[in-house]
Amino acid sequence: MRITKWKPYILRIFDVLIAVISFVFSCLLINTIHISLDELYVVLFGIAIQAISYAVVLYVLNIYKIMWYYATLQEIMKLMMALFFSQMISYVIHIAVCISLGRIFSIGDYLKMHISAGLITAVLVCISRTIIYYVEHRNKRVMVFSSGQGNDENNTMIIGAGDACDLLISHVQKYKDNIYDFKCIIDDNPLKHGMFLNGVRIVGNRYTIEANAKKYNIKKIIFAIPSCPQNEKVSILDICAKTGCIVKTMPSLNQMMDNSADVDEYVRQIRDVEIEDLLGRDSIRIDLDSVMNYVSGKVVMVTGGGGSIGSELCRQIAAYNPKQLIIFDIYENNAYDIQLELKHKFPMLDLVVLIGSVRDNKRMDMVFEKYRPEIVYHAAAHKHVPLMEDSPNEAIKNNVFGTLNVVQMSDKYQVKRFVLISTDKAVNPTNIMGASKRICEMLVQAFDKYSKTEFVAVRFGNVLGSNGSVIPLFKKQIKSGGPITVTHPDIIRYFMTIPEAVSLVLQAGASAKGGEIFVLDMGMPVRILELAENLIRLSGFEPYKDIDIVFTGLRPGEKLYEELLMSEEGLESTDNELIHIGKPIDMNDEFFFGVLHEMRQCMKDDTFDIRSLVKQIVPTYIIQK
């Protein structure tokens, strides 16, 4: 029978016996083993008083209601105080009784007996509780770690022997979570090697991960160093990925505290390692509270609000109490999804969701006239490079003239600030999509010269997980068994997560004065081939063996690398080191708008190749043959 199943009175009897034995042993020590008949009465009185005082005090102080398997330092201190008071009461009563019966022989001896008895009792009681904890701990570990009945699929390695690791193992042991069978822990601190944390051995540093994964037949690895610097994290996760195990990571302990989540919720937040974790840089953190006051209490409109960038803009704006948030999108499914999400998260938000195309001038006029937005984020655009190469006229119709419609309405209805979401593909474009976005940037800068509206653009690279990103494509290809298709072994791209990019967009918009093209620092470029290889490993496969990678050649309009700045533009710094301003390039507005007018006329003929006209106003555009 397990100790926690014992009846409470059995443990009480056990404690009383400890107190009695301690007192007798103390008496023998104080009297050097020789006890006279008179002294025997004193000892018997002491035994009875000791037993009664301990039994009563420990019961009154609820010591026997403590679950020792879950005991903390507070419970241990409570036990020590109970033992101290018991011994003090026993000493006082013992002296009083012996004086009343005339059997007092030496106050000093009484004090020595009770002090030594108290110390011995404390030691023996602590040993007994330690044995209870160990037996319970061992029984639970056996139940948890044997519950898989030899199922090696649950064999788990933990990276990091710290607080998060301790929390994880303790939770699994206490709640008998059978999805993890902890076999070993990895930690770079050599002083911890060979030691045990909650019964699990710390076996070595990061460079032993692969060897120990084979030794213990590990199937899952949990990265449990939430505060680890990103470059160190990437280095360790790269090693973990090579094992072919499923790799997971824990959220930060601060996240649990910030969200007031309990431990069970914290452990449930363990997630698979995503490719974002391997970007090689720390996540960009921006204090939006200091820059988002200009959104609070204002009518804000987001075109393309159902898309990956637009929807994240809506999420972050909604958190800062706009007077009204208008989502405008042509695709009703995406618009409906973000509508439901925001209504659930922000029930007090004045939310308007409208369906329509930015190419419809009359529709845009009606919307601006009715809702009078004060801030506009223009994220609506065709962004897929190869598809736009096959339909160049549509790219110009939607991206250029759709943007022109929104710009004109912003000017007409005196919007305070207009923010264009642009792309690094607008720099020295080799595709019609990039060229169309460069024209949009020129529109913004041209209108800013004459309008009361502050027109700005924000230019950045690829965002992980966005519509059209390579990551969702790679995941689908891995799920279907491969192969993964990469256009070229040397192709590189700048990457940023969607929340990071949107946070920078919002901060850039908040600090705009009009006419700027803000350029976001995207960090170091990433080789797409390495991205594919890491994603395969994170999925539990080995590149080129389980999942093959094939090279398909550069697609129409695709570059080996993207640029964030044109050669004519110079960078100006801002208060945020991650945001820079590209110097405006001089342009002939009359010629620019003249070519735009010609474009509008020529687009009525779908057989007309619009690229030649685009080249006239974007001289850096390289037309692909």
C-alpha positions as CSV (number, residue, x, y, z in Angstrom):
1,M,0.0,0.0,0.0
2,R,1.3,3.5,-0.9
3,I,2.1,5.8,2.0
4,T,-0.4,8.4,1.0
5,K,-3.1,5.7,1.4
6,W,-2.3,5.3,5.1
7,K,-4.8,6.4,7.6
8,P,-3.9,9.7,9.2
9,Y,-3.9,8.1,12.7
10,I,-1.1,5.7,11.7
11,L,1.2,8.7,10.9
12,R,0.2,10.3,14.2
13,I,1.2,7.2,16.1
14,F,4.4,7.1,14.2
15,D,5.2,10.7,15.2
16,V,4.3,10.1,18.8
17,L,6.7,7.1,18.9
18,I,9.4,9.3,17.4
19,A,8.9,11.9,20.1
20,V,8.9,9.2,22.9
21,I,12.0,7.5,21.6
22,S,13.8,10.8,21.2
23,F,13.0,11.7,24.8
24,V,14.1,8.4,26.2
25,F,17.3,8.5,24.2
26,S,17.9,12.1,25.3
27,C,17.4,11.1,29.0
28,L,19.9,8.2,28.6
29,L,22.5,10.6,27.1
30,I,22.1,13.3,29.7
31,N,22.2,10.7,32.6
32,T,25.1,8.7,31.0
33,I,22.9,5.7,30.8
34,H,22.4,5.3,34.6
35,I,19.0,6.4,35.9
36,S,18.0,6.1,39.5
37,L,14.4,5.2,40.7
38,D,13.5,8.9,41.4
39,E,14.8,9.9,38.0
40,L,12.8,7.1,36.5
41,Y,9.6,8.8,37.6
42,V,10.8,12.0,36.0
43,V,11.5,10.2,32.8
44,L,8.0,8.5,32.8
45,F,6.3,11.8,33.4
46,G,8.4,13.3,30.6
47,I,7.4,10.5,28.2
48,A,3.7,10.9,28.9
49,I,3.9,14.7,28.6
50,Q,6.0,14.5,25.5
51,A,3.6,12.1,23.8
52,I,0.5,14.1,24.6
53,S,1.9,17.5,23.7
54,Y,3.2,16.3,20.4
55,A,-0.1,14.6,19.5
56,V,-2.2,17.6,20.5
57,V,-0.1,20.4,18.9
58,L,0.5,18.6,15.6
59,Y,-3.2,17.9,15.4
60,V,-4.3,21.4,16.3
61,L,-1.9,22.9,13.7
62,N,-3.3,20.6,10.9
63,I,0.1,19.1,10.3
64,Y,-1.6,15.8,9.2
65,K,-3.5,17.6,6.5
66,I,-0.4,18.4,4.6
67,M,0.1,16.4,1.4
68,W,3.9,15.8,1.6
69,Y,4.3,15.0,-2.0
70,Y,3.3,18.5,-2.9
71,A,4.9,20.1,0.2
72,T,6.7,23.4,-0.2
73,L,9.2,25.3,2.0
74,Q,6.2,26.9,3.7
75,E,4.8,23.5,4.8
76,I,8.2,22.4,6.0
77,M,8.6,25.6,8.1
78,K,5.2,25.0,9.6
79,L,6.2,21.5,10.6
80,M,9.4,22.8,12.3
81,M,7.4,25.5,14.2
82,A,5.0,22.8,15.4
83,L,7.8,20.6,16.6
84,F,9.4,23.6,18.4
85,F,6.1,24.6,20.2
86,S,5.4,21.0,21.1
87,Q,8.8,20.7,22.8
88,M,8.4,24.0,24.6
89,I,5.0,23.0,25.9
90,S,6.4,19.6,26.9
91,Y,9.3,21.3,28.8
92,V,7.1,23.8,30.6
93,I,4.5,21.2,31.7
94,H,7.2,18.7,32.6
95,I,8.9,21.2,35.0
96,A,5.5,22.2,36.5
97,V,4.4,18.6,37.2
98,C,7.7,17.6,38.6
99,I,7.8,20.6,40.9
100,S,4.2,20.0,42.1
101,L,5.2,16.3,42.9
102,G,8.4,17.3,44.5
103,R,10.5,15.3,42.0
104,I,12.6,18.1,40.6
105,F,16.3,17.4,40.5
106,S,18.1,19.8,38.1
107,I,16.6,22.6,36.0
108,G,19.7,22.4,33.8
109,D,19.3,18.7,33.1
110,Y,15.6,19.2,32.3
111,L,16.6,21.8,29.7
112,K,19.3,19.7,28.2
113,M,16.9,16.7,27.9
114,H,14.2,18.7,26.1
115,I,16.6,20.5,23.8
116,S,18.3,17.3,22.7
117,A,14.9,15.5,22.5
118,G,13.6,18.3,20.3
119,L,16.6,18.2,18.0
120,I,16.4,14.4,17.7
121,T,12.7,14.5,17.1
122,A,13.1,17.2,14.4
123,V,15.7,15.1,12.6
124,L,13.7,11.9,12.7
125,V,10.4,13.6,11.7
126,C,12.2,15.2,8.7
127,I,13.6,11.9,7.7
128,S,10.2,10.3,7.9
129,R,8.7,13.0,5.6
130,T,11.6,12.7,3.2
131,I,10.9,8.9,3.0
132,I,7.2,9.6,2.4
133,Y,8.0,12.1,-0.4
134,Y,10.6,9.8,-2.0
135,V,8.3,6.8,-2.0
136,E,5.4,8.8,-3.4
137,H,7.7,10.4,-5.9
138,R,9.1,7.1,-7.0
139,N,5.6,5.5,-7.3
140,K,4.4,8.4,-9.5
141,R,7.5,8.3,-11.6
142,V,7.0,4.5,-12.1
143,M,3.4,5.0,-13.0
144,V,4.1,7.9,-15.4
145,F,7.2,6.5,-17.0
146,S,6.0,3.0,-17.3
147,S,2.5,3.9,-18.5
148,G,3.6,3.8,-22.1
149,Q,4.2,0.1,-21.6
150,G,7.3,0.1,-23.8
151,N,6.0,2.7,-26.2
152,D,9.3,4.2,-27.5
153,E,7.3,6.9,-29.3
154,N,7.1,8.9,-26.0
155,N,10.8,8.8,-25.3
156,T,11.6,12.4,-24.6
157,M,14.8,14.5,-24.2
158,I,14.7,17.9,-22.5
159,I,17.1,20.7,-23.5
160,G,18.0,22.9,-20.5
161,A,18.1,21.9,-16.8
162,G,16.4,25.0,-15.4
163,D,13.1,26.3,-14.0
164,A,11.1,25.4,-17.2
165,C,12.5,21.9,-17.2
166,D,11.7,21.4,-13.5
167,L,8.2,22.8,-14.0
168,L,7.6,20.5,-17.0
169,I,8.8,17.3,-15.3
170,S,7.0,18.0,-12.1
171,H,3.7,18.7,-14.0
172,V,4.0,15.5,-16.0
173,Q,4.8,13.4,-12.9
174,K,2.0,14.9,-10.8
175,Y,-0.7,14.8,-13.4
176,K,0.4,11.5,-15.1
177,D,0.6,13.0,-18.5
178,N,1.6,10.0,-20.6
179,I,2.6,11.7,-23.8
180,Y,6.2,12.3,-22.5
181,D,8.5,9.6,-21.1
182,F,11.5,11.6,-20.0
183,K,14.8,9.8,-20.6
184,C,17.5,12.4,-20.2
185,I,18.3,16.1,-20.0
186,I,20.8,18.1,-21.9
187,D,22.5,21.2,-20.4
188,D,25.7,23.1,-21.3
189,N,26.7,23.6,-17.6
190,P,29.3,21.0,-16.9
191,L,28.6,21.2,-13.1
192,K,25.2,19.7,-13.7
193,H,26.3,16.7,-15.7
194,G,25.7,13.4,-14.0
195,M,23.1,15.0,-11.6
196,F,19.4,14.3,-11.5
197,L,16.5,16.8,-11.8
198,N,13.2,15.3,-10.5
199,G,14.7,11.8,-11.1
200,V,15.8,12.5,-14.7
201,R,19.6,12.4,-15.4
202,I,21.5,15.3,-17.0
203,V,23.7,13.5,-19.5
204,G,25.7,16.1,-21.3
205,N,25.9,19.3,-23.3
206,R,24.5,20.3,-26.7
207,Y,27.2,18.4,-28.6
208,T,26.0,15.1,-27.1
209,I,22.4,15.6,-28.3
210,E,22.7,13.3,-31.4
211,A,24.6,10.6,-29.5
212,N,22.2,10.6,-26.5
213,A,19.2,10.7,-28.9
214,K,20.4,7.4,-30.3
215,K,21.4,5.9,-26.9
216,Y,18.0,6.6,-25.3
217,N,16.0,6.0,-28.6
218,I,14.6,9.5,-28.3
219,K,11.5,10.4,-30.4
220,K,10.7,13.8,-29.0
221,I,12.9,16.7,-27.9
222,I,11.6,19.7,-25.9
223,F,13.6,22.9,-25.9
224,A,13.1,24.3,-22.3
225,I,15.3,27.4,-22.3
226,P,12.7,30.1,-22.9
227,S,15.2,32.9,-22.2
228,C,17.9,31.6,-24.5
229,P,19.4,34.2,-26.9
230,Q,18.1,33.6,-30.4
231,N,21.5,32.8,-32.0
232,E,22.2,30.2,-29.3
233,K,18.7,28.8,-29.7
234,V,19.2,28.4,-33.5
235,S,22.5,26.6,-32.9
236,I,20.9,24.1,-30.5
237,L,17.8,23.6,-32.6
238,D,19.9,23.0,-35.7
239,I,21.5,20.1,-33.8
240,C,18.1,18.8,-32.6
241,A,16.7,18.9,-36.1
242,K,19.5,16.6,-37.3
243,T,18.3,13.9,-34.9
244,G,15.1,13.3,-36.9
245,C,13.1,13.7,-33.7
246,I,10.0,15.8,-33.2
247,V,11.2,19.1,-31.8
248,K,9.1,21.2,-29.5
249,T,9.6,24.4,-27.5
250,M,8.2,25.9,-24.3
251,P,6.9,29.4,-23.9
252,S,8.8,31.8,-21.6
253,L,8.0,31.8,-17.9
254,N,7.3,35.5,-18.2
255,Q,4.6,34.7,-20.7
256,M,2.9,32.5,-18.2
257,M,3.1,35.3,-15.5
258,D,2.0,38.0,-18.0
259,N,-1.0,36.0,-19.0
260,S,-1.8,34.9,-15.4
261,A,-1.9,31.4,-16.8
262,D,-1.7,28.4,-14.5
263,V,1.0,25.7,-14.8
264,D,-1.3,23.4,-16.7
265,E,-2.1,26.1,-19.3
266,Y,1.6,26.8,-19.5
267,V,2.5,23.2,-20.3
268,R,-0.3,23.0,-22.8
269,Q,1.4,25.9,-24.7
270,I,4.3,23.7,-25.6
271,R,4.4,23.8,-29.4
272,D,6.3,22.4,-32.4
273,V,9.3,24.3,-33.3
274,E,8.5,26.5,-36.3
275,I,10.8,27.8,-39.0
276,E,10.4,31.2,-37.4
277,D,12.5,29.9,-34.5
278,L,15.4,29.3,-36.8
279,L,15.6,32.8,-38.3
280,G,18.9,33.4,-36.5
281,R,17.9,36.7,-34.8
282,D,15.9,37.7,-31.8
283,S,12.3,38.5,-32.4
284,I,11.7,42.2,-32.9
285,R,9.9,43.7,-29.9
286,I,8.3,47.1,-30.2
287,D,6.6,49.2,-27.5
288,L,3.5,50.1,-29.5
289,D,1.9,51.7,-26.4
290,S,4.2,54.7,-26.9
291,V,3.3,55.2,-30.6
292,M,-0.3,54.1,-31.0
293,N,-2.1,57.0,-29.3
294,Y,-2.7,58.4,-32.8
295,V,-4.9,55.4,-33.5
296,S,-7.0,55.6,-30.4
297,G,-10.3,57.4,-30.9
298,K,-9.9,57.6,-34.7
299,V,-11.7,56.0,-37.6
300,V,-9.2,53.6,-39.2
301,M,-9.7,51.8,-42.5
302,V,-7.7,48.8,-43.7
303,T,-8.0,47.8,-47.4
304,G,-7.2,44.2,-48.0
305,G,-8.1,43.7,-44.3
306,G,-8.8,40.0,-44.7
307,G,-5.3,39.2,-46.0
308,S,-2.3,38.0,-44.0
309,I,-0.8,41.5,-43.5
310,G,-4.2,43.3,-43.5
311,S,-5.7,41.0,-40.9
312,E,-2.7,41.4,-38.5
313,L,-3.0,45.2,-38.9
314,C,-6.6,44.9,-37.8
315,R,-5.7,42.8,-34.8
316,Q,-3.1,45.2,-33.6
317,I,-5.1,48.3,-34.3
318,A,-8.2,46.9,-32.6
319,A,-6.2,46.5,-29.3
320,Y,-5.7,50.3,-29.2
321,N,-9.4,51.4,-29.0
322,P,-10.0,53.1,-32.4
323,K,-13.2,55.0,-32.7
324,Q,-14.2,52.7,-35.6
325,L,-12.3,50.1,-37.6
326,I,-13.3,49.5,-41.2
327,I,-12.2,46.3,-43.0
328,F,-12.5,46.5,-46.7
329,D,-11.8,43.4,-48.8
330,I,-12.9,41.8,-52.0
331,Y,-12.7,38.2,-50.7
332,E,-15.6,37.6,-48.3
333,N,-14.3,34.5,-46.7
334,N,-11.2,36.1,-45.3
335,A,-13.2,39.2,-44.3
336,Y,-15.7,37.0,-42.4
337,D,-13.0,35.2,-40.6
338,I,-11.3,38.3,-39.2
339,Q,-14.7,39.8,-38.4
340,L,-15.6,36.8,-36.2
341,E,-12.2,36.9,-34.5
342,L,-12.3,40.6,-33.7
343,K,-15.9,40.5,-32.5
344,H,-14.9,37.7,-30.1
345,K,-11.7,39.4,-28.8
346,F,-13.0,43.0,-28.8
347,P,-16.7,42.9,-28.2
348,M,-16.9,46.6,-27.6
349,L,-15.1,47.5,-30.9
350,D,-17.1,49.4,-33.5
351,L,-16.3,47.2,-36.4
352,V,-17.5,47.6,-40.0
353,V,-16.7,45.0,-42.6
354,L,-17.3,45.9,-46.2
355,I,-16.9,43.9,-49.4
356,G,-15.7,45.5,-52.5
357,S,-12.9,46.2,-54.9
358,V,-10.4,49.0,-54.7
359,R,-10.7,49.2,-58.5
360,D,-14.3,50.3,-58.2
361,N,-14.0,54.1,-58.0
362,K,-17.7,54.7,-57.2
363,R,-17.7,52.1,-54.5
364,M,-14.6,53.7,-52.9
365,D,-16.2,57.1,-53.1
366,M,-19.3,55.9,-51.3
367,V,-17.3,54.3,-48.6
368,F,-15.1,57.3,-47.9
369,E,-18.1,59.7,-48.0
370,K,-20.1,57.6,-45.5
371,Y,-17.4,56.6,-43.0
372,R,-14.8,59.4,-43.3
373,P,-11.8,57.4,-42.3
374,E,-9.0,59.5,-40.7
375,I,-6.2,56.9,-41.2
376,V,-6.0,54.5,-44.1
377,Y,-3.7,51.4,-44.4
378,H,-3.6,50.2,-47.9
379,A,-2.7,46.5,-48.0
380,A,-5.0,45.4,-50.9
381,A,-2.8,44.2,-53.8
382,H,-2.1,41.3,-56.2
383,K,1.2,39.9,-54.8
384,H,1.9,36.6,-56.6
385,V,4.9,37.2,-58.8
386,P,4.6,34.3,-61.4
387,L,0.8,34.8,-61.8
388,M,1.1,38.5,-62.4
389,E,3.8,37.8,-65.0
390,D,1.0,35.8,-66.9
391,S,-1.5,38.6,-66.3
392,P,0.4,41.9,-66.3
393,N,-2.5,44.1,-67.2
394,E,-4.4,42.8,-64.2
395,A,-1.5,43.6,-62.0
396,I,-1.5,47.2,-63.2
397,K,-5.3,47.5,-63.0
398,N,-5.5,46.3,-59.4
399,N,-2.2,47.5,-57.9
400,V,-1.7,50.8,-59.6
401,F,-5.2,52.0,-60.4
402,G,-6.7,50.4,-57.3
403,T,-4.1,52.3,-55.3
404,L,-4.8,55.5,-57.3
405,N,-8.5,55.2,-56.4
406,V,-7.8,54.9,-52.7
407,V,-5.2,57.7,-52.8
408,Q,-7.6,60.0,-54.6
409,M,-10.4,59.3,-52.1
410,S,-8.0,59.9,-49.2
411,D,-7.1,63.3,-50.7
412,K,-10.7,64.2,-51.5
413,Y,-12.0,63.4,-48.1
414,Q,-9.0,64.8,-46.3
415,V,-7.8,61.6,-44.6
416,K,-5.1,62.5,-42.1
417,R,-2.6,59.8,-43.0
418,F,-2.4,57.2,-45.7
419,V,0.1,54.3,-45.3
420,L,0.9,52.1,-48.4
421,I,2.2,48.6,-47.8
422,S,5.0,48.1,-50.3
423,T,7.6,45.4,-51.0
424,D,11.3,45.0,-51.6
425,K,10.4,43.7,-55.0
426,A,9.7,47.4,-56.0
427,V,13.5,48.0,-55.9
428,N,15.0,47.4,-59.4
429,P,12.0,45.2,-60.3
430,T,12.4,42.2,-62.5
431,N,8.7,41.5,-62.5
432,I,5.5,43.3,-63.2
433,M,4.3,42.9,-59.6
434,G,7.4,44.7,-58.2
435,A,7.1,47.4,-60.9
436,S,3.5,48.0,-60.1
437,K,4.3,48.5,-56.4
438,R,7.1,50.9,-57.4
439,I,4.5,52.9,-59.3
440,C,2.3,52.9,-56.2
441,E,5.3,54.3,-54.2
442,M,5.6,57.1,-56.8
443,L,1.9,57.8,-56.5
444,V,2.2,58.2,-52.8
445,Q,5.2,60.6,-53.1
446,A,3.5,62.6,-55.9
447,F,0.3,63.2,-54.1
448,D,2.0,64.1,-50.8
449,K,3.4,67.2,-52.5
450,Y,0.0,68.7,-53.1
451,S,-2.4,67.1,-50.6
452,K,-3.1,67.9,-47.0
453,T,-3.1,64.1,-46.4
454,E,0.2,62.7,-45.2
455,F,1.1,60.0,-47.7
456,V,3.8,57.4,-46.8
457,A,4.9,54.0,-47.9
458,V,6.5,51.1,-45.9
459,R,8.7,48.7,-47.8
460,F,9.7,45.3,-46.5
461,G,10.5,41.8,-47.6
462,N,8.8,38.4,-47.3
463,V,6.7,37.6,-44.3
464,L,6.6,34.1,-42.9
465,G,3.2,32.4,-43.2
466,S,1.7,35.0,-45.4
467,N,-0.4,34.1,-48.4
468,G,2.0,33.1,-51.2
469,S,4.9,32.4,-48.8
470,V,7.1,29.5,-49.5
471,I,6.6,28.0,-46.0
472,P,2.9,26.9,-46.4
473,L,3.9,25.5,-49.8
474,F,6.9,23.5,-48.3
475,K,4.6,22.2,-45.5
476,K,2.1,20.9,-48.1
477,Q,4.8,19.2,-50.1
478,I,6.3,17.6,-47.0
479,K,2.8,16.4,-45.9
480,S,2.3,14.8,-49.4
481,G,5.7,13.0,-49.1
482,G,7.7,15.4,-51.2
483,P,9.6,16.4,-53.1
484,I,10.1,20.0,-52.0
485,T,10.6,22.3,-55.0
486,V,13.2,25.1,-54.7
487,T,13.8,27.3,-57.7
488,H,17.6,27.7,-57.3
489,P,20.2,26.5,-54.7
490,D,21.5,30.0,-54.2
491,I,18.3,32.0,-53.9
492,I,18.0,34.1,-50.8
493,R,15.3,36.2,-49.2
494,Y,14.7,38.5,-46.3
495,F,12.2,37.1,-43.8
496,M,10.1,38.5,-41.0
497,T,7.1,37.2,-39.1
498,I,3.8,38.8,-39.8
499,P,3.4,40.4,-36.3
500,E,6.9,41.8,-36.5
501,A,6.3,43.4,-39.9
502,V,3.0,44.8,-38.9
503,S,4.4,46.3,-35.6
504,L,7.0,48.1,-37.6
505,V,4.5,49.3,-40.2
506,L,2.4,50.8,-37.3
507,Q,5.4,52.4,-35.7
508,A,6.5,53.8,-39.1
509,G,3.0,55.1,-39.7
510,A,2.9,56.8,-36.3
511,S,6.1,58.7,-36.9
512,A,5.3,59.7,-40.5
513,K,5.4,63.3,-41.6
514,G,4.5,62.7,-45.3
515,G,6.3,61.6,-48.4
516,E,8.6,59.1,-46.8
517,I,9.3,55.6,-48.0
518,F,10.1,53.7,-44.8
519,V,12.5,50.7,-45.2
520,L,12.3,48.0,-42.5
521,D,15.5,46.3,-41.4
522,M,14.8,42.6,-42.2
523,G,17.9,41.2,-40.6
524,M,20.2,38.8,-42.4
525,P,18.9,37.2,-45.6
526,V,18.0,33.5,-45.5
527,R,18.9,30.9,-48.1
528,I,15.7,29.2,-49.2
529,L,17.5,25.9,-49.6
530,E,18.5,25.9,-45.9
531,L,15.0,26.9,-45.0
532,A,13.7,23.9,-46.9
533,E,16.2,21.5,-45.3
534,N,15.4,22.8,-41.7
535,L,11.7,22.5,-42.3
536,I,12.1,18.9,-43.4
537,R,14.2,18.1,-40.3
538,L,11.7,19.8,-38.0
539,S,9.0,17.6,-39.5
540,G,10.9,14.6,-38.4
541,F,12.5,13.6,-41.7
542,E,15.9,13.6,-43.3
543,P,16.5,15.8,-46.3
544,Y,17.3,14.1,-49.6
545,K,16.6,10.7,-47.9
546,D,13.0,10.8,-46.6
547,I,12.0,14.0,-48.5
548,D,13.9,15.0,-51.6
549,I,14.6,18.6,-52.7
550,V,14.5,19.4,-56.5
551,F,15.5,22.6,-58.2
552,T,13.0,23.9,-60.8
553,G,14.8,27.0,-62.0
554,L,13.9,30.6,-61.4
555,R,10.3,31.5,-62.2
556,P,9.4,34.3,-64.5
557,G,10.3,37.6,-62.9
558,E,12.1,36.0,-60.0
559,K,15.5,37.3,-58.7
560,L,18.2,35.3,-56.8
561,Y,18.1,38.1,-54.2
562,E,15.9,41.0,-53.3
563,E,17.0,44.6,-52.5
564,L,15.4,46.9,-50.0
565,L,16.9,50.2,-51.3
566,M,17.4,51.6,-54.8
567,S,20.9,53.0,-55.6
568,E,19.5,56.5,-55.9
569,E,18.0,56.4,-52.5
570,G,20.0,57.3,-49.4
571,L,19.1,56.0,-45.9
572,E,18.1,58.3,-43.1
573,S,17.9,57.0,-39.6
574,T,14.9,57.2,-37.3
575,D,14.4,56.9,-33.6
576,N,13.9,53.1,-34.2
577,E,17.1,51.5,-35.4
578,L,15.0,48.9,-37.3
579,I,13.3,51.6,-39.4
580,H,15.0,53.7,-42.0
581,I,13.8,56.3,-44.5
582,G,14.6,56.2,-48.2
583,K,15.3,59.6,-49.7
584,P,12.6,60.6,-52.3
585,I,13.7,60.4,-55.9
586,D,13.0,63.4,-58.1
587,M,10.4,62.7,-60.7
588,N,8.5,64.6,-63.5
589,D,5.0,64.5,-62.2
590,E,3.5,65.8,-65.5
591,F,5.2,63.0,-67.4
592,F,4.3,60.4,-64.7
593,F,0.6,61.2,-64.7
594,G,0.6,61.4,-68.5
595,V,1.9,57.9,-68.9
596,L,-0.7,56.7,-66.3
597,H,-3.4,58.2,-68.3
598,E,-2.1,56.4,-71.4
599,M,-2.0,53.1,-69.4
600,R,-5.6,53.5,-68.4
601,Q,-6.6,53.8,-72.0
602,C,-4.5,51.0,-73.3
603,M,-5.6,48.5,-70.7
604,K,-9.1,48.5,-72.3
605,D,-7.4,46.2,-74.8
606,D,-6.4,43.0,-73.0
607,T,-4.1,42.0,-75.8
608,F,-2.0,45.1,-75.3
609,D,1.3,44.5,-73.4
610,I,1.4,47.1,-70.7
611,R,5.1,46.5,-69.8
612,S,6.5,49.0,-72.3
613,L,4.6,51.8,-70.7
614,V,5.6,50.6,-67.2
615,K,9.2,50.8,-68.3
616,Q,8.8,54.5,-69.2
617,I,8.0,55.5,-65.7
618,V,10.0,52.8,-63.9
619,P,13.3,52.9,-65.8
620,T,14.9,50.4,-63.4
621,Y,12.3,47.8,-64.4
622,I,14.0,44.9,-66.2
623,I,11.5,43.2,-68.6
624,Q,11.9,39.5,-68.7
625,K,12.0,38.0,-72.2
